[in-house]
Amino acid sequence: MQHTLRLWGLSGLADTTGTATAALLSDVIAHWGASSAIGPAAARCLVQRVPGAVALVVRADGLSDHSECSGSACGRGRVAVRRMADEFTVTATAAGSDSTAVFRLRPAA
């Protein structure tokens, strides 16, 4: 991901998006461990340049939107990403859920 952001000329977002990705994937792994004896079906990450921003999507197949999740291991990554991102949503999908963080591009000073 950092390489891609550098190719796009957005190396300033590399650390933030990398941290956000790690936080969201940590939530997915913790939730799968708490809710599934079988283990995860799949987790995927997508980083996309959109007009004026970079969007990060972590798709967790086999997991709901985590709304039923409780306990100290659930949702800490989402809390952190909500603070880092300009926008953050969790959307239920037919296969599980998508956590989407949007980081707006800032004009160079």
C-alpha positions, 0 to 999 in steps of 0.5 A, a space after each residue: 500500500 505504501 508503494 502505491 501511495 508513493 506512486 500516486 504522489 501521496 506518500 504523506 498518507 502512507 503512515 496513516 493509511 497503514 496504521 488504519 489498515 492494521 487497526 481494522 484488520 486487528 479488529 477483524 481477527 479479534 472478532 473472528 477469534 471471539 465468534 468463530 470456531 472455524 476461523 475466517 473465511 476471507 479478509 481483503 483490503 482495497 485502497 482507492 484514489 477517489 476525487 480529492 481523497 483516498 478510500 480504504 476498505 477492509 472487507 470481512 467476509 463471514 462477519 456481520 457489522 460487529 454491532 453485536 460485538 462486546 468486550 474489550 477486544 471488539 472495536 478498538 481499531 474502529 475507534 482509532 480509525 474514526 479518529 484518524 479518518 475524515 469519514 468512516 462507515 461500516 456497511 453490511 454486505 451479503 458476505 459480511 461487512 465493509 469498513 470504509 475510511 476516507 482520508 481527504 487530500 490536503 493542499 500542500 503548504 
